[in-house]
Structures are given as C-alpha cells and as structure tokens.
C-alpha cells in the first residue's frame, strides 16, 4: 500500500526528492532491485552532492546482478572504504576471488574454510533472531507444523536470518552433511515459493536434488532465465544435466546462454592426462618446501590445495571411466584407475570404484583387497556402508571359498538391522535383504535356480519391511531369467518350487500396491502409466507368465 501511495506521489512530481527516496527504499526492501536502482539513479542526477544516493544506487545495481554497471557506479563514491568493499563484493560474486581482496581490511583472496568459527557466528545470529523475533517462526517448518508465510518484511531483512540459514546450509553441504543442510533450509522463517530469494531457491534445488530431482531442475532452469541469479547456478545446472546424462539439454543451455559460458564457468586449468604431473609438481615443490622450512601454515595451505586438486581430478577421472563402463569395457576402466594410482591411492572414492571394476571382471580376490578396508573402516556402523558394497564383498568371499567370512559379515549386518528395528519398528532397512538378493542372483546366474530362487524369496520376508523398488528390481530379474530358461526347456522346476514362486508373487501383489516398480528419470518425456508402475502390476504379469509357461492352474 505504501508503495502504491508513493508511486502516485512520485508520478505527480518527478523531481520530488522525498518521494523518490521513499520509493527507492521500499523497492529495495521488497527486493525489487532494478526498480530501486532507477529511483536512486534519478536521485544521484538530481542531488549529486548526496553521497548516500550514490552508494544506494551502486548497491541496488549490485543486488540486481548488474555487476558491470555497479562497478562503474562505485567509482563515483567519495568514500574509499565503501568503494573498495562494494567492488570486492562484486568481484566475489563474479568468482574473481583474487580481485576481491580488500587491502584496507586485508581480506583473504580465497575462502578461509574456517567452518567451525563461521558456524559459531551463524548460531549466534540465529539464536538472537529466535529470541528477539519469535513471530518469525524459526524452525517451525522442520517440526512439521503447518505455518503461514511471514513474507519478505523489513524485520526479516534486518534479522539476517535468511542469509544465516543459507550460509549454514552451504557449509553443511560442503561438509557432506546433506541432512543438516536440508534442515538449515527448512528451519528458515517460512515463506511461500514465489517469495523466495534466488539464493534460497538455488539452495533448495541443489540440496533436495536426490529426493526431488524434477523440482530441482525446474527451479534451476527458472533461475537461469532470470536477469539476476547466483553465478554458481549456471554451472550447477549444467553439471546436474550431465550427471543425469541429459547431454542434449546441457548443450541447449550452453547454446542459449553462450554469453554466460566464459563469464560464469571456470576454465579447465589442465587436461586430464597432464593433471597427474601437476600433482607431482605440487607435492615435490610446495609441500616438500614447506616441510623443509618447517612452515606449518604454508604446509597446511599446500596440502589443502593438493586435496582440492585431487578432488577435481577424481571428478574428471570418474567421468571418463563412466564412458568405458557404460560400454562394458572394464579392462580400460581398470587401466585408467591404475594410471592414477599415485595421485588417488588414498581416496575412498577411487578405491571403491577400483573394487567395483575388479568385481565386474570376476577378479574377486583383488576386489576383496579394496572392499575390505572400506567395510572395516565403518565396521562399528556397518549399515552406513552401501548395501551393494556389502553384497559384492559377500559374493567375493563366497567365490573365493571364504564362506565363514561371508557368514560373519551377514551376521553383523543382521544384528545391526535388528537393533534398528527395535529402536524404530516402522523404519525399512534393506542391507541384509540386498546382500541375500545378490547372492541369490549369483546362484541363478550359475544355473542353480532351486537354491537361488529360494534365497531370493526368503530375503524379502517380511514383505511389509523388505519389499521396495530396489529389492523388487533384483528379485524380478531372477524370476524373468528362470521363466526364459523354462520356456526354452533348459530348466525343469519341481512342482513344489513352482507353487512357492506363485505364492511369493501373490505376496508381492498384496504388499506392492504403493511400491513403485521403477524410479523414473526426472525429465522423462514418456512416463509409465501410474497403474502399471507398481510392484503389484508387475507381480501379476509374472504370475500370469508362470501359469502360461508351466501350464499350472490353481
């Protein structure tokens, strides 16, 4: 209402300093920064002697994402401190960290990554906001309560709660605490989606990408089409498209935003095969020199740089390895990993993928050498290890006649699952189920369907807790393989076993009504009919095939 009244006043007197000043103030706090910039531009022309108007004009341009114009406007400021700090903010948003250095404050030219201290200050801001402004409903959304939007008020802006929670989410995300990052976003004062600022919208998309990828792509695509958006949004959208193998969409985004490519994307500083030489040079020069000089600070910095380079190299290496993996050229994948041994031998991601590629080549003894250290590292909390890793290790034990080790590992998994079921009876845990399914699949692949199918059936009991999309995927593959071989008269199954299979499928039909048969790709153009994308539907189809192949009737 105040904005509407001010608009009327400003239109009646275009030279009104009071009206323009108030209108610019309102636009700024409503986060309509382009409109605020227009007001303050007029004020700088009408009253060039007022330093505040020049500063507000430059700040509005900066907030609107017009960095070139904001930089130009900052040169008109008489106050050196304001001039330098604003330019530093602009350069930081453009990810030009070296140029973002402010001599007056001696700010670092890169993030200090002092996360504990940052989290401490963030906690103080949040605590003060909760104490002074309980009406902002901090943390209420996380608790599951239905609350109304608090809006983008001046009070919310002054509290700095949105900025604090966004920064907390970013830090938790960097620390790989995804749950903590998601909670930081839901702890924010509640606002409707159309009221969210670009940074919050970007963070919501990024940190909920795994559970809700379609929403994430929609939000990131929307942001890239806006005049102002977080600079990292462009690169993140491209990376996520590539991660989900939507290369055509990534190419479209690049073609439509060619002007942003060189501005917002970090150039690749070294090609893949010269990366290792960069590591060697770094180790032999910076790290070694720091150790010889006993300069702990320089040594710490050099090691951090080395770890960062290894992390970037791993991403590129895995991307190249995936190309060969998709073509089932596992020998070439192994060759790539062996070439990167010196640089990546201490990286868990590298070890895990080496184990996988050895397993796929039936090199079970060598695979155990890589799987075992990963499992033993988390042995006290074994369910934190991926179920596939545990399953592959069990299979490797079995294939190398180490049955006792396999049984011991399975007992450990069973014990931890029982404890979780006791603490939280409604929680579904699939680790032991998937291990048994993989073992059952192995026996089916070897032609021992009697034992393999029995293992698969028992692994899904009780169905209310064990039947899920992933477990059904493994189970149905075994049944399809069995049906194919039975139809070719290559396998004969006992009548009792056929009846057991039919009963199993009937149980899946009963308990699988709400269980998706497959998780569709987030941007799938031809989605599966909802009625067909259930375990119940597929179980009925398999049961009908059993009747047809065996000629068996109730």
C-alpha positions, 0 to 999 in steps of 0.5 A: 500500500505504501508503495502504491501511495508513493508511486502516485506521489512520485508520478505527480512530481518527478523531481520530488526528492522525498518521494523518490527516496521513499520509493527507492527504499521500499523497492529495495526492501521488497527486493525489487532491485532494478526498480530501486536502482532507477529511483536512486539513479534519478536521485544521484542526477538530481542531488549529486552532492548526496553521497548516500544516493550514490552508494544506494544506487551502486548497491541496488545495481549490485543486488540486481546482478548488474555487476558491470554497471555497479562497478562503474557506479562505485567509482563515483563514491567519495568514500574509499572504504565503501568503494573498495568493499562494494567492488570486492563484493562484486568481484566475489560474486563474479568468482574473481576471488583474487580481485576481491581482496580488500587491502584496507581490511586485508581480506583473504583472496580465497575462502578461509574454510574456517567452518567451525568459527563461521558456524559459531557466528551463524548460531549466534545470529540465529539464536538472537533472531529466535529470541528477539523475533519469535513471530518469525517462526524459526524452525517451525517448518522442520517440526512439521507444523503447518505455518503461514508465510511471514513474507519478505518484511523489513524485520526479516531483512534486518534479522539476517536470518535468511542469509544465516540459514543459507550460509549454514546450509552451504557449509553443511553441504560442503561438509557432506552433511546433506541432512543438516543442510536440508534442515538449515533450509527448512528451519528458515522463517517460512515463506511461500515459493514465489517469495523466495530469494534466488539464493534460497531457491538455488539452495533448495534445488541443489540440496533436495536434488536426490529426493526431488530431482524434477523440482530441482531442475525446474527451479534451476532452469527458472533461475537461469532465465532470470536477469539476476541469479547466483553465478554458481547456478549456471554451472550447477545446472549444467553439471546436474544435466550431465550427471543425469546424462541429459547431454542434449539439454546441457548443450541447449543451455550452453547454446542459449546462454553462450554469453554466460559460458566464459563469464560464469564457468571456470576454465579447465586449468589442465587436461586430464592426462597432464593433471597427474604431473601437476600433482607431482609438481605440487607435492615435490615443490610446495609441500616438500618446501614447506616441510623443509622450512618447517612452515606449518601454515604454508604446509597446511595451505599446500596440502589443502590445495593438493586435496582440492586438486585431487578432488577435481581430478577424481571428478574428471577421472570418474567421468571418463571411466563412466564412458568405458563402463557404460560400454562394458569395457572394464579392462580400460576402466581398470587401466585408467584407475591404475594410471592414477594410482599415485595421485588417488591411492588414498581416496575412498572414492577411487578405491571403491570404484577400483573394487567395483571394476575388479568385481565386474571382471570376476577378479574377486580376490583383488576386489576383496583387497579394496572392499575390505578396508572400506567395510572395516573402516565403518565396521562399528556402523556397518549399515552406513556402508552401501548395501551393494558394497556389502553384497559384492564383498559377500559374493567375493568371499563366497567365490573365493571359498571364504564362506565363514567370512561371508557368514560373519559379515551377514551376521553383523549386518543382521544384528545391526538391522535388528537393533534398528528395528527395535529402536524404530519398528516402522523404519525399512532397512534393506542391507541384509535383504540386498546382500541375500538378493545378490547372492541369490542372483549369483546362484541363478546366474550359475544355473542353480535356480532351486537354491537361488530362487529360494534365497531370493524369496526368503530375503524379502520376508517380511514383505511389509519391511523388505519389499521396495523398488530396489529389492523388487528390481533384483528379485524380478530379474531372477524370476524373468531369467528362470521363466526364459530358461523354462520356456526354452526347456533348459530348466525343469522346476519341481512342482513344489518350487513352482507353487512357492514362486506363485505364492511369493508373487501373490505376496508381492501383489498384496504388499506392492500396491504403493511400491513403485516398480521403477524410479523414473528419470526426472525429465522423462518425456514418456512416463509409465502409466501410474497403474502399471508402475507398481510392484503389484502390476508387475507381480501379476504379469509374472504370475500370469507368465508362470501359469502360461509357461508351466501350464499350472492352474490353481 
